[in-house]
Amino acid sequence: MNRLTAARVVTPYGVLTPGAIEIEDGRIVLVERGPRHVPDVTLAPAFIDLQVNGIGPIDVAAAEGTDWDDLDRRLLEQGVAAWCPTLVTAPLDSYAAPLERIAKAAERPGLRPAILGAHLEGPFLGGAPGAHRRHLLRPFDTAWLDALPAIVRLVTLAPELEGATDVVQALRTSGITVALGHSTATYEQAEAAMAAGAELVTHCFNGMGGLHHREPGLIGAALSDDRLAVSVIADLVHVHPAVLAMVFRAKGADRVAVVTDAVARDAADLRELGVRFEGPAPMLPDGTIAGSAVTMDAAVANLVRDAGVPLADAIRAASTTPADVLGETDRGRIAPACRADIVALDDDFAVTGVWLGGEQVS
């Protein structure tokens, strides 16, 4: 039995001040009010990032061998316990090799951030491709989609493409979560995709048509319909703090998932596109944002400090909601029977410790 105490423990039901967590066999068995004299830190469920293209010098599309160990270390430094390596738009015949490498990386033994599955962001995108290479966007290839390997857990697609509802239904039948994004879909097209089983909007406001009071589009559907959760990039570049606050007020923290959309500075695709890493976010020469350089702990800090989101809501969006989107109901929360994946944060939201399955790894 292992017992952790802290000045603040973030639970699904509020923040215990102080709080205590008891852990046995890698699971939380008890959460209760703690003693008076405890470490002045916040214990929260470790973060879950649904969209990671790369970190530092390592692009997940090219990662192999010890690159995955380096990614593990970089993820732990920002408090991440589980994640989805993300592959962007590319030729269909180029996905097999990186997906195989991701699957092998997910099978490695030992305590490390869990790979929950691959996220395919493209190539079946629509009228707002952003930094994706436009000449590689394509209509649905149902035979290719039907043959996706089991490691694929999340697919972002555009609901305005012909056949979208049938594709969404087929992917959901295969156990794959469907997100809508890089799209200029109408409200009606988004609603049809939801009715077919789409559950998430990828980086809301970015890579999609604007919100108009007579033509609400994908953003209007995302903010008004509780069937859709939304992911947001909280680097304060992709979305203004006031809009981040608005998203939380419209959706509630249980329908907002924070993602980094982090990219590797040495990714071959980004070099070919001329992406610059000179400011707070990577940019194409024309000023188009090309992914992010934010970390999950910094994203949580941005939500609390700049967007005025309550701590418990910011943590929920960085941990619990991403787990729920993938049906991982024993992750992302400090509650009995859940995995003891825990992060300790100081008053500046910096990571001071990480536990995976109840064992301290950082």
N, C-alpha and C positions, 0 to 999 in steps of 0.2 A: 504493500500500500504506500503510495506516494501522496504527499499533501503539499499543495501550493497555496500561498496566501499573498494578498496584495491589497493596497489601499482601495483599488477599484477592480471589480470583476464584472465584465460585460456579459450578461446572459440574455436569452431570448425574451425575458420578462422585465428587463431593466438592469440597472447597474447597482451591484451590491457594494456598499462603502462602509467598512472593508468587507472583503469576501474571502472565501476559502474553497478550494477544489480538491476533492479526494479522487485518486486515480488507482485503478487496479487492472492488470492485464491489458494495458493500453487503452482502457476505456474510462470515461468519467463515471463515477458511481455516486458522488454526492456533491452538491453545490450548496453552500450555506454561508451565513454571515460569519465573518472572520473575527479574530481577536483584535484588540485595540492597537497593538504595536506590530505593524506589518511593513514590508517594503513599500516605498512610495512609488509604485508603478501601477500600470493598468494591465490586467490580464484579459485577453480577448481571444476569440477563436482565430487561429491562424488564417491568413488570407487565401483566397482562391481566385486565380486570374484566368479568365476564359479566352484571352486573346494575347498571345505572346509570339511575335514573329522572330524575335532574337533579342539578345541582351549583350551589351558591350561589343566585343568583336565577333560574336558567334551568331550566325543565322541558323535557325532551326532547320531550314530547308537543306542546309549543307552539313549540319552537325553529324559527327561520327566519333566513335571511340571516347576518348577522355573529354571531348567537348561537352558531353552530357554531364560529367562530373563538375565541370566549370559552371555550367548552367545551374546545377543543383546549388552550388555555393552562392551564386549571385541571387538566386531566388530566396534562399534562406536569409540572406543579408537584409532583404526587404520584408521578411515575415511571411513568405508564401509557402503553404503546405501542399498545395495541389494546383495543377495548371493544365492548360490546353495548348500545346505547340500548334502554331497557326501557319498555314501555307496559303499564299496569296495566288492571284491569277497567273496561270502558266499553261503551256500546252498540255493537253490531257495525258499524253504519253510520258510526261515528266514527273507525275505525282507518285508513281509506284515505288521508286527507290527511296525518297524521303519518308513515305508512309511506312515502308518496311523498317527503316532505321528508327523511326519514332516508336514503332511497335516493340522492337528489340530493347530500346531504352526503357520503355515502360515495364519490361519484365525483369530489370536488374534487381537483385536482392539488396537488402539493407535499408536503413532508415534514410530516406531522401524524399524531397517533394514528389508527390504522386502525379504521374501523368494520367489524367482522367480520360484522355482520348485526343485525337487530332481535330482541329477546327479548320475546315476548308472555307476560306473567304474568297470565293470565286471558283471557276471563271464564269459562272452563270449570273452575271451582274447586269445592271440596267443603265439607266440614263444619267447616273451620277457616279462614274467610276473613280473619281478622285485621282490618286496616284497609281491606280492599277493601269497596266498597259492596255490601251483600248483595242489594239489590233488582236489581242488574245481573248477578248470577251467573245462569248459564243452562245448560241441557243442550247437548250437542254439536250444532253445525250443520255437518254434513259438507260440504254444498255450499259454505258460506263457507270452511271449512278447505281444501277442494280448490282454491279460487281464490286462496289466499294468494300475494302477490307474492314474487319471488325474494329480496327483501331479508330476509325472515323466516328466521332461522337457528336459533332456539331457542324452544320453546313449553313453558310450565309448565302442567300440567293435573292434575286429581284423578283417580286411578285407580278410585275408587269410582263414578264416573258411569257410567250405562248406555252400553254401546258403547265403553268406553275402550280395550279391546285392539284393536279394529278401527281406531280413530282413531290409536292409537300406531303400528300397522303402516303405515297410509297416510302418516302424517307422515314416518316413517323412509324409506319408499320415495321420498318427495319430497326426501330429503336434509336434512330438518329434525331437529335433535336434540330429544329429548323429555325433559323433566324432570318429576318428580312433586312436587307441593307443595300447600299450603293444603288439607290433606286429613286426613280421619279414616279412611282406608282400613284394612282389615284386612291382616294379613301376607299372606294368600292373594291379595288383590286387588293388592297391590304386586308380589308374585311373578309374577302373570299379566301385569302391565304390563311387567315386566322381560323376560319371555319373549317379549313382542311387540316389544321393542326399546328400551324406556325405559333411559336411561343415567345420569341425574343425579337427585339430590334437591335441590330448591331450599331454601336456608337451613335446613339440618337443625336440628330441634328447634323452630323457629319456624314457626307456621302449620301445625301438625299435632297429631294426638292424641299422648298421652303413651306412654311405654314401660312395659309391664306384663309381668311375668315369665311369665304364662300367655297373654297376648294382646299379642305384641310389636309389632303394627301396622307402620306405615310406618317408624318409627324403627328397629325391630328388623330389618326387611328391609334398611334402608340401612346399618346398622352391621355386618351379618353376611354380606352377599352382595357379593362383589367385582365383580359385574356393574354395580353402582351406584357411581358417584362421588357425593360429597356436597359441596354448597357450604355455607360457614359465614360468618356476619357476625361478624368479630372486633373488635367495638367494645367488648367487655367489658360490654355491656348486654344484648344479645340472648342471649348464651351465657356462662355463668360460665367463668373461666379453667380450672378443673378439668375442666369438661366439654369444652372445646376440646382440652385435653391428652388426654382419653379418646378423642375422635374420631380424633385422629392415631394413637393407639396401636391403635385398632380397625381403621382403614382403611389407614394408611400414607400418607405425603405424596403418593404418586402417585395417590391416590383422593380427595384433599381439594382443593377449589378455594375460595380466599378470594374473597369478593365484598364490595362496600361496601353494596349496596342503597341507595345515596345518593339522597336526594330534595331537590328544590328548595324553598327556604323560601317562594317565591312561587307555587308550583303551585296552580292554580285548584281542583283537587279537594281538596287539603289544606286550603285556606282554607274551603271549603264544609263540610268535616268538623270544623273547629275545632281543627286540629292545632296544638300549642304547641311552639315551639322554645326552651324555657327551660332545658333540662338537657342531659345528654350524648347523648340521642337524642330525636327528635321523638315526641310523644305525643298521642293522642286525649284528650279530656276524661275518659274513663273509665279512662285509664291504659294503653290498648292502644298498643304501640309501632307507629309508622307510618313505617317506613323508618329510615335511618341518616344520620348526619352525619360518619361516619368517612371517612378517606382511605386509599388502599392502603398508603402508606408507614407510616401510623400503625397500620394493621392488622397489618402485618408486625412492627412494634415490639411490639405487644401480645402477639402469639404468642410471641415470643422472651422478652420480659421477664416477662410475667405468667403465661403458660401453660407456660413451660419447653420450648417446641418448639425443636429445634436450628435454627440459622440456615439451613442448607441445606434443611431440610424446609419451613420457613416460606417461603423463596424459591420452592421448587418448587410449593407450593400457590398462590402468588400469580402464577406465571408459566407453568410447564410444564404442570401439570394442567389449567388453564383452556384452554390451547391444545389439549391432547390431546382434551378433551371435544368440541371443535368440529372435530377432525381437522386442525388447523393444525400439522402436525408439524415445520415449519421455523421455527416461532416459539417463544418462551418458553424457550429454552435457549441456553447459551453452548457451542456445539459446532460443529465444521467443517460447512460447507454451510448453516448456519442463518442467518437474517436477523440482521444486526448491530444489533439493538434492545437497548440496554444502559442500565442505570441505575447511577449511582454513589451510594453511601450513606456517610455519615460514621458515627462510633461511636454516635451517637444515632439512627441510621436515618433521618436527614433526607436528602432528595435534594439532591445537589450537582452533578449533571450528568445529562443524558439524551442518548443517541445513537439516531437512527433511521436504519436503513440505513447505519450507520457514520459518519454526519455528526452532529456535536454540534448539538443544537437548543435546549438549555436548560442 
